[in-house]
Amino acid sequence: MRVLWVCNLAIPVIATQLNIPVSNREGWLTGLIEKISLKPIGDRLTLAVAFPVDGAGLVYDREIVISENCRIRAFGFGEDINKSHIYDESLEDTFRGIISQYDPEIVHIFGSEFPHTLAAVRAFNKPDRTIIGLQGICSRIAESYTADIPLTVKYGITFRDVVRRDNVWQQIDKFRKRGVNEINAIKLVDNVAGRTDFDKAVAEQIHPGIKYYHLGETMRLPFYQGSWKLESCIPHSIFLSQGDYPLKGFHYVLRAMPRILEEYPDAVVYVAGANLLAKENWKDRIKRCSYGRYLAKLIRKYHLKDHVVMLGKLSADQMKEQYLASNVFVCPSSLENSPNSLGEAMLLGVPCVASNVGGIPSLMVDGQDGILFTAGDVDGLSAGIMEIFSSEAITRAYSRNAKKHAHENHDSDNNYSALMMMYYSLTVFAEAERNTE
């Protein structure tokens, strides 16, 4: 079975062999490809992976060694990654070339909102053999992006924002445009794959009658090993995996901290990812965006300088170490479909507090696996965090239940079987239907 994956970045094992920058994003693709590589040769699909790189046309066409018994073909296609909201028709010709060379039976596109998604759909032009994997749902993100930030922040402009043409309002506009590409692509295919009630409802609203496949995510291997222990964590430590744009809700946590500090004066927030608060030199200061300036203002207002630690970008092993050292993991986003960080935390058994939005309720049961709070409710967020801090018995129960639930959701064998059954249904079953017509 010849399958072409279209991804929004080079999977690390590919990037390493091509000597191009390695990204920690979309780590679940690494988990999935690792699972595929472990299967016997006769039980494994023939796979090619296409991904964007800076340039034009077809930039790479290489064989990549995954393991002793697994090799895949890698196609790097040129795309302006910094303008992912702008549709480029020339990508259609690039994909026609890739498809002509590889001749896939199925094209599986991971991510619905990118220009290359719509281009690949149009170039392959086989709706019944094309499947789009739903991820962030950009057409809905645009509606929730501002997450209650003040209008002065939404429309505010710093020197960095002017240079990059990328203040919060402009970011929203980019998500809207990506959402248009997403809607157009979903309307042109017969199949989507998702993992939550939320993405299923959105897909069916966009394209009534579309075939929906439930396909769980397989996370990176390190997160299947090890368990959080209350005795080993830093007391009253709060961990966020990301906080570099309003949707992720870092400002909600900062606004919740005064109430938390009344009861737990040693509480500290640790934040991974891009550091919007860096100010080590003049370059850091002029690179600060409007949202970063707002975060800094909140820290000053609530006297949180000694209660916020920016960790920067972390590898998978570093992320795991931070999860295990944390008293609670918080996902305060104004909208999420299936946040990988929440899945990683739950796999390790880290107690979690998360917004009751989007697809999160499909991943975590409130009062059983952790605590869900109404998005934007700062009092509910602080209460959830303090409940984790205050009750050892409840915290241990959440940890056990979350770990069990996450290992069911992210079981690599089950997810691989679902993937193969999905591909089988798109080829054998579709061929049988055509023969009977």
ZITA-V681055 format. One record per pair of residues at least 24 apart in sequence whose C-alpha atoms are under 7 Angstrom apart, sorted by the first residue. I is the first residue (numbers start at 0). J is the second residue. Records with the same first field share a line. If there is no record, write none. Layout:
I=J, J
This chain:
0=44, 45, 104
1=44, 45, 46, 103, 104, 105
2=45, 46, 47, 103, 104, 105, 106
3=46, 47, 48, 103, 105, 106, 107
4=47, 48, 49, 106, 107, 108
5=48, 49, 50, 107, 108, 109
6=49, 50, 108, 109
7=50, 51
8=50, 51
9=50
13=63
23=314
26=218, 219
27=216, 217, 218, 219
29=219
30=217, 218, 219, 220
31=217
34=411
36=65, 66, 69
40=68
46=71, 72
47=71, 72, 73
48=72, 73, 74
49=73, 74, 75, 76
50=74, 75, 76
51=75, 76, 77, 78
52=76, 77, 78
53=77, 78, 79, 80
54=78
56=93
57=93
83=113, 114
84=114, 173, 174, 176, 177
85=114
86=114
87=114
88=118
90=115, 118
91=118, 119, 121, 122
94=119, 122
95=122, 123
98=123
104=128
105=129
106=130
107=131
108=132
109=133
110=134
111=181
112=137, 177, 178, 180, 181
113=177, 180
114=180
116=184
117=180, 184
120=184
126=187, 188, 189
127=188, 189, 190, 425
128=425
129=188, 190
130=188, 190, 191, 192
131=190, 191, 192
132=191, 192, 193
133=191, 192, 193, 198
134=336
135=335, 336
137=174, 177, 178
138=175, 178, 179
140=174, 334
141=171, 174, 175
143=246, 333, 334
144=171, 245, 246
145=245, 246
146=245, 246, 248, 333
152=289, 290, 293
155=289
156=289
157=288, 289
158=285
159=285, 286, 287, 288
160=288
166=289
195=358, 361
196=358, 361
197=336, 357, 358
198=336, 358
214=414, 417, 418
215=408, 409, 414
216=409, 414
217=409, 410, 411, 414
218=409
221=316
222=319, 343, 346, 347
223=346, 347
225=347
226=347, 348
227=323, 347, 348, 349
231=324
232=323, 324, 325, 326
233=324, 325, 326
234=326
235=265, 266, 267, 326, 388
236=266, 267, 268, 325, 326, 327
237=267, 268, 269, 325, 326, 327, 328, 329
238=268, 269, 270, 325, 327, 328, 329
239=269, 270, 271, 328, 329, 330
240=270, 271, 272, 340
241=270, 271, 272
242=270, 272
243=273, 274, 275
244=290
246=332, 333, 334
247=331, 332, 333
248=331, 332, 333
250=294
251=331, 375, 377
253=297, 298
254=377
255=377, 378, 380, 381
257=301
258=381
259=381, 385
266=306
267=306, 307
268=306, 307, 308
269=307, 308, 309, 310
270=308, 309, 310
271=309, 310, 311, 312, 313
272=310, 311, 312, 313
273=311, 312
274=309, 311
322=349
323=349
327=351, 387
328=352
329=353
330=354
331=374
333=374, 375
335=359
342=405
345=401, 402, 405
346=402, 405, 406
347=402
348=398, 399, 401, 402
349=398
350=394, 397, 398
352=383, 384
367=397, 400
368=397, 398, 400, 401
369=397, 401
